[in-house]
Amino acid sequence: MSQTPAVGDLAPSFDLPSDGGGRARLADFRGRPLVLFIYPQDDTETCTAEAIAFNGLRRDFEKAGAALVGLSPDAPAAHDRFKKKYRLALTLASDESKATLQAYGAWGEKSLFGRRYMGVLRTTFLIDAAGRVARTWEKVRVRGHAEDVLAATALLRAAGQAAKYAK
Protein backbone atom coordinates (compact mmCIF):
# COMPACT_ATOMS: atom_id res chain seq x y z
CA MET A 1 0.00 0.00 0.00
CA SER A 2 1.41 3.37 -1.03
CA GLN A 3 1.11 6.63 0.83
CA THR A 4 -1.13 9.39 -0.42
CA PRO A 5 0.91 12.16 -2.07
CA ALA A 6 1.16 15.21 0.20
CA VAL A 7 0.09 18.72 -0.68
CA GLY A 8 2.93 20.25 -2.69
CA ASP A 9 4.17 16.91 -4.04
CA LEU A 10 4.26 16.30 -7.76
CA ALA A 11 1.18 14.28 -8.64
CA PRO A 12 2.07 10.77 -9.80
CA SER A 13 2.05 10.61 -13.57
CA PHE A 14 -0.51 8.42 -15.32
CA ASP A 15 -1.41 7.36 -18.84
CA LEU A 16 -4.55 5.25 -18.72
CA PRO A 17 -7.22 4.00 -21.12
CA SER A 18 -10.46 5.90 -20.78
CA ASP A 19 -14.02 5.71 -21.94
CA GLY A 20 -14.71 5.96 -25.66
CA GLY A 21 -11.37 4.40 -26.59
CA GLY A 22 -9.39 7.43 -25.44
CA ARG A 23 -6.49 7.99 -23.08
CA ALA A 24 -6.28 10.02 -19.89
CA ARG A 25 -2.80 11.37 -19.24
CA LEU A 26 -1.75 13.67 -16.42
CA ALA A 27 0.56 15.47 -18.87
CA ASP A 28 -2.44 16.45 -21.02
CA PHE A 29 -3.74 18.63 -18.20
CA ARG A 30 -0.51 20.55 -17.59
CA GLY A 31 -1.28 24.26 -17.51
CA ARG A 32 -4.70 23.89 -15.90
CA PRO A 33 -6.00 22.39 -12.68
CA LEU A 34 -7.28 18.83 -12.64
CA VAL A 35 -9.80 17.29 -10.29
CA LEU A 36 -9.08 13.56 -10.08
CA PHE A 37 -11.83 11.77 -8.20
CA ILE A 38 -11.13 8.15 -7.42
CA TYR A 39 -14.06 5.85 -6.80
CA PRO A 40 -14.51 2.09 -6.31
CA GLN A 41 -16.96 0.93 -8.97
CA ASP A 42 -19.21 2.12 -11.77
CA ASP A 43 -22.97 1.92 -11.35
CA THR A 44 -23.08 1.44 -7.59
CA GLU A 45 -25.25 3.75 -5.51
CA THR A 46 -22.59 5.93 -3.89
CA CYS A 47 -20.24 6.00 -6.88
CA THR A 48 -23.11 6.92 -9.18
CA ALA A 49 -24.16 9.76 -6.86
CA GLU A 50 -20.59 11.07 -6.82
CA ALA A 51 -20.18 10.92 -10.61
CA ILE A 52 -23.56 12.61 -11.16
CA ALA A 53 -22.65 15.37 -8.69
CA PHE A 54 -19.34 16.13 -10.43
CA ASN A 55 -20.99 15.89 -13.83
CA GLY A 56 -23.70 18.33 -12.76
CA LEU A 57 -21.03 20.90 -11.84
CA ARG A 58 -18.76 20.29 -14.81
CA ARG A 59 -19.55 23.66 -16.44
CA ASP A 60 -18.68 25.40 -13.15
CA PHE A 61 -15.39 23.48 -13.02
CA GLU A 62 -14.74 24.54 -16.62
CA LYS A 63 -15.40 28.19 -15.67
CA ALA A 64 -12.83 27.74 -12.89
CA GLY A 65 -10.42 26.46 -15.55
CA ALA A 66 -10.35 22.90 -14.23
CA ALA A 67 -10.77 19.53 -15.89
CA LEU A 68 -12.53 16.56 -14.28
CA VAL A 69 -11.42 12.93 -14.46
CA GLY A 70 -12.98 10.02 -12.61
CA LEU A 71 -10.76 7.00 -11.96
CA SER A 72 -11.70 3.45 -11.01
CA PRO A 73 -10.42 -0.06 -11.71
CA ASP A 74 -13.39 -0.75 -14.02
CA ALA A 75 -12.69 -1.54 -17.67
CA PRO A 76 -13.22 1.16 -20.32
CA ALA A 77 -16.26 -0.73 -21.66
CA ALA A 78 -17.88 -0.54 -18.20
CA HIS A 79 -17.16 3.20 -18.17
CA ASP A 80 -18.87 3.53 -21.56
CA ARG A 81 -22.02 1.82 -20.26
CA PHE A 82 -21.94 3.88 -17.05
CA LYS A 83 -21.58 7.16 -18.93
CA LYS A 84 -24.37 6.29 -21.34
CA LYS A 85 -26.77 5.14 -18.63
CA TYR A 86 -26.36 8.34 -16.56
CA ARG A 87 -25.55 10.77 -19.41
CA LEU A 88 -22.17 11.64 -17.94
CA ALA A 89 -20.03 14.06 -19.92
CA LEU A 90 -16.73 13.74 -18.06
CA THR A 91 -13.72 11.54 -18.64
CA LEU A 92 -13.56 8.21 -16.81
CA ALA A 93 -10.14 6.56 -16.68
CA SER A 94 -9.54 2.86 -16.15
CA ASP A 95 -6.82 1.44 -13.92
CA GLU A 96 -7.38 -2.31 -14.09
CA SER A 97 -3.79 -2.97 -12.94
CA LYS A 98 -4.33 -0.68 -9.92
CA ALA A 99 -0.83 0.80 -10.34
CA THR A 100 -2.10 4.39 -10.50
CA LEU A 101 -4.50 3.77 -7.61
CA GLN A 102 -1.52 2.56 -5.58
CA ALA A 103 0.63 5.53 -6.63
CA TYR A 104 -2.09 7.85 -5.32
CA GLY A 105 -2.49 5.87 -2.07
CA ALA A 106 -6.06 5.01 -3.05
CA TRP A 107 -5.69 1.23 -2.92
CA GLY A 108 -5.66 -0.21 0.55
CA GLU A 109 -7.23 -2.27 3.25
CA LYS A 110 -10.93 -1.83 3.90
CA SER A 111 -13.35 -3.63 6.18
CA LEU A 112 -17.02 -4.47 5.95
CA PHE A 113 -18.90 -6.35 8.64
CA GLY A 114 -15.61 -7.40 10.22
CA ARG A 115 -14.19 -8.76 6.96
CA ARG A 116 -10.93 -7.17 5.81
CA TYR A 117 -10.09 -6.90 2.12
CA MET A 118 -8.16 -4.74 -0.35
CA GLY A 119 -10.11 -2.15 -2.30
CA VAL A 120 -10.35 1.37 -3.66
CA LEU A 121 -10.26 4.13 -1.05
CA ARG A 122 -12.56 6.92 -2.25
CA THR A 123 -10.22 9.90 -2.57
CA THR A 124 -10.18 13.15 -4.53
CA PHE A 125 -7.16 15.19 -5.59
CA LEU A 126 -7.01 18.77 -6.79
CA ILE A 127 -3.88 19.01 -8.91
CA ASP A 128 -2.66 22.48 -9.83
CA ALA A 129 -1.57 23.71 -13.26
CA ALA A 130 2.06 22.79 -12.50
CA GLY A 131 1.13 19.17 -11.72
CA ARG A 132 1.42 19.45 -7.94
CA VAL A 133 -1.12 18.23 -5.42
CA ALA A 134 -2.95 21.33 -4.18
CA ARG A 135 -5.52 19.56 -1.99
CA THR A 136 -6.56 16.04 -1.04
CA TRP A 137 -9.84 14.68 0.27
CA GLU A 138 -9.59 11.22 1.84
CA LYS A 139 -12.44 9.05 3.11
CA VAL A 140 -14.81 11.10 1.00
CA ARG A 141 -18.45 11.44 1.98
CA VAL A 142 -20.30 12.09 -1.26
CA ARG A 143 -23.02 14.49 -0.10
CA GLY A 144 -21.74 18.03 -0.75
CA HIS A 145 -18.31 16.78 -1.82
CA ALA A 146 -18.38 18.01 -5.43
CA GLU A 147 -19.40 21.47 -4.16
CA ASP A 148 -16.50 21.48 -1.66
CA VAL A 149 -14.07 20.54 -4.41
CA LEU A 150 -15.48 23.26 -6.69
CA ALA A 151 -15.01 25.86 -3.94
CA ALA A 152 -11.38 24.76 -3.46
CA THR A 153 -10.86 24.87 -7.22
CA ALA A 154 -12.21 28.43 -7.36
CA LEU A 155 -9.84 29.41 -4.53
CA LEU A 156 -6.92 27.83 -6.37
CA ARG A 157 -7.83 29.82 -9.48
CA ALA A 158 -8.15 33.04 -7.49
CA ALA A 159 -4.75 32.43 -5.88
CA GLY A 160 -3.24 31.83 -9.30
CA GLN A 161 -4.75 35.04 -10.64
CA ALA A 162 -3.45 36.98 -7.64
CA ALA A 163 0.03 35.54 -8.14
CA LYS A 164 0.04 36.66 -11.78
CA TYR A 165 -0.75 40.24 -10.79
CA ALA A 166 1.77 40.24 -7.96
CA LYS A 167 4.65 39.77 -10.41
N, C-alpha and C positions, 0 to 999 in steps of 0.2 A: 504494500500500500504506500503510495507516494503522499508527500505533504502538499497541501494546497499552496500555490504560489502566493507570496505576501504582496501587499500593496507596494508598488514601486518596482517589483520584479518584472523582468521581461516575461510576457505571456508565452507559454510553451507554443512553439510553432505547430501547425497542423495542416495537412492536405488530405482531405477526406472526400469520399463519394457523397453526393447529396441527391436529393429528390430530382426527378426529371432528367437523370443521367448527367447531372453537372458535377462540379467539384466545389468544395468550400475550403479555401486556403486563408490562413491568417494573413499572409502577405498581401492578399487582394484587398484587405481593408486598411492597409497602412495609409495614414493621412486623414483618417476619420475614426471616431469611436466605434467600438463594436460591443454589443451586448450579446454574450454567449450564455444562453440558459441551457443547463444540462438537466435532463429529466430521464426517468427510468424507462418508460415504455409508451409507445403510441397507443392511442385509443383506450386508455384507462381513464377513470373518472378524474383523478387529480391532474394527471398530465394533460388531458384534454382541456380542462379548465385553465391551466397555465398557458397552453399554446393559444387558446382563444383570447385570453386576456392580452397577451403580447400582440397578437395579430390585430386586435381591436384598437391598439394604440400605435400601430406601425407608422401611420402618417405623422403622429406627434414625435415619434423617434426620428423619422426622416427630417422633420423640421428642426430637430435638435442636432441634425447632422450625423446621426448614428445609424448603423446597420444592425439588424437582428438575425441571429442564427440560433436555432435550436439544435441540440446534440443529444443523441441517444444511441444505444447499441443496436437499434433496429436496422434492418436492411433498407436500402433505398426504395425498394418496391413497397415495403410497408409504409414508408414515409409518403410515397405517392398516393396510396389509398387513404391514409390519414388526412393529407392535405385536401384531397378531393371531397371526402366525406364532410369535413368541417369548413370547407372553402377558405383554407389558410393560404395567405399570400406572403409567407416568409420562408426563408431557406431552412431546410432541415438536413443536417449532416448525419452521416452514419459512421459509427465507430464499432464495427463488429469485433475487431481485435481487442478493443478496450484500451489500447495503448495511449490514446489521447485522454480518455477518461482518467487513466492512472496518472498521466503527466499533470493533470489539473487537480489531482487529489480527490476526484469525484467517484472513485471506485474503492469500496471498502466494506468493512463488516457492518451488517445490519442485523436487527433481530425483530422477530414477529412471533408473538405468543410463546416466548421462551426459546424459539429456534433461531440459531445464529447461521447466517449465510452471507456470501459476498454479493454485493449489488451496487447499483448506481445511487450515489448520494446527491440528492437534488441540490444543485448549487448554481449560482449565477455570478458571472464575472462582467464587470464593466472594464473594457480595455481601451486605453486612450489612443489617440492618433499616432503616437510613437510606438505603440505595441507593448506598453507597460500596463500592468494591472492597476487600475485606479480605485476599484472597490470590489469587494467580494461579499456575497450573501451565501451563508452556509445554512443547512437545515431549513431550507425555505418553506415557509407557509404560504400557500398560493394566494389566499384572499388578500388583495391590496398590494401584492408583490410587484406586479408590472407597473403600477402607479409609483411605487417607491423607487424602482429602477429608473423610470422616466424622470422623476424629480432629480435623482443623482446625475443623470445624463445631462439634464438642463444646467445643473450647477457646474459640471465639468466643462460644458460649452462656454458658460459665462466666464469661468476662470481662464479658459483659453483665450477668449476675446479680450479680457482684461490684460492678460500677459502680452498680447500683441500690441496693445496701446501703450503699455508701460515701457516698451523698447524705444 
